[in-house]
Amino acid sequence: MLERVAVLSDIHGVLPALEAVLAEPDVVAADLVVLTGDIAAGPQPVEVLDLLASLGDRAVWVGGNADRELVWLRAGREFPVLDEVTPWAASQLRDDQVARLAALPLSVTLPVAGLGEVLFCHATPRDDEEVVLVDSRLDRWAEVFATLPTEVGTVVCGHTHLPFVRLAHRRLVVNPGSVGMPYGGAGAHWALLGPGVQLRRSRFDLDAACARVAAESGYPGAAAWADEYVRSRHDDAEALTVFGPRDGR
C-alpha cells in the first residue's frame, strides 16, 4: 500500500514548471510520482523526458493523446494536428524517447492508503482523449465508468487542464490540473494522494520561466507559446466553453 503519491499531468514539455513541482518537499517524499499523460508535447520535450527518466522506478508513466500523437508523427502517420508545437516536438525526440512513449499504458491501477484501488489515466479509463468535466452529467460518468472493476474507488484523470475533485456514482474523481499549460490560474498544478486528496499548485517566477523557455527551446514560437500557456492566459470558463461540446452538451 502506497502512503503518498504525487500526480503530475499535462506537463507539455515545460521544464521550469516541472522542476518547480519536483522540488516540492511532498513530491520529494512521495512513494511514487505518477505521470498521467501529455508529457512532452511542448517547447522542451527532450529535457522534460530526460528529467523524468532520472526519477527511475519512482515514476510511473501513463500515456496521453499528445504522447501518442508524437509517436504517430515520428512514424509518418497522417492525421489532423491542431497545433504547431507538437510536430516540432516530435522531430526533436531521440529514438529511445519515442520508444518509451510508444510503450506507455492507457491506465495503471495502484493501491493508495485511504483511497484503496486508484486508477490513473489521461482522459478517461477507456480513451485517451475523451472529455469529462467537473460538471459532467451523472449518466455521462456512468457511461465512462461502465467497464471499471468494482474495487476501483478512485479515478485520477487529466487531459482538460482543469483541476477538480468530485464524487460520481460513489467513485471519487480527481483531476490534478496541468503542470505546464494550466487553465484558470498560473502555476504548476498537481495533486497529492493519500490518505485523502489535495489539489496543489507550485508557484514559480513566471518571467524567469518564460525567458528560459524562449532562450533554451529551439521551437521558433517558444516565446509566444510560453507567454500564452505558462502564464495561463486562458481561464477555466473559456476552457469549459470549448470542452463542453466534446462532453456531449
Secondary structure as GFF3:
##gff-version 3
##sequence-region A 1 249
A	DSSP	beta_strand	5	8	.	.	.	ID=ss1
A	DSSP	alpha_helix	15	22	.	.	.	ID=ss2
A	DSSP	alpha_helix	25	28	.	.	.	ID=ss3
A	DSSP	beta_strand	32	36	.	.	.	ID=ss4
A	DSSP	alpha_helix	45	53	.	.	.	ID=ss5
A	DSSP	three_ten_helix	56	58	.	.	.	ID=ss6
A	DSSP	beta_strand	59	62	.	.	.	ID=ss7
A	DSSP	alpha_helix	65	74	.	.	.	ID=ss8
A	DSSP	alpha_helix	85	92	.	.	.	ID=ss9
A	DSSP	alpha_helix	95	102	.	.	.	ID=ss10
A	DSSP	beta_strand	107	112	.	.	.	ID=ss11
A	DSSP	beta_strand	116	121	.	.	.	ID=ss12
A	DSSP	alpha_helix	138	144	.	.	.	ID=ss13
A	DSSP	beta_strand	152	156	.	.	.	ID=ss14
A	DSSP	beta_strand	164	168	.	.	.	ID=ss15
A	DSSP	beta_strand	171	175	.	.	.	ID=ss16
A	DSSP	beta_strand	188	193	.	.	.	ID=ss17
A	DSSP	beta_strand	197	202	.	.	.	ID=ss18
A	DSSP	alpha_helix	206	216	.	.	.	ID=ss19
A	DSSP	alpha_helix	222	229	.	.	.	ID=ss20
A	DSSP	alpha_helix	236	243	.	.	.	ID=ss21
A	DSSP	three_ten_helix	244	247	.	.	.	ID=ss22
###
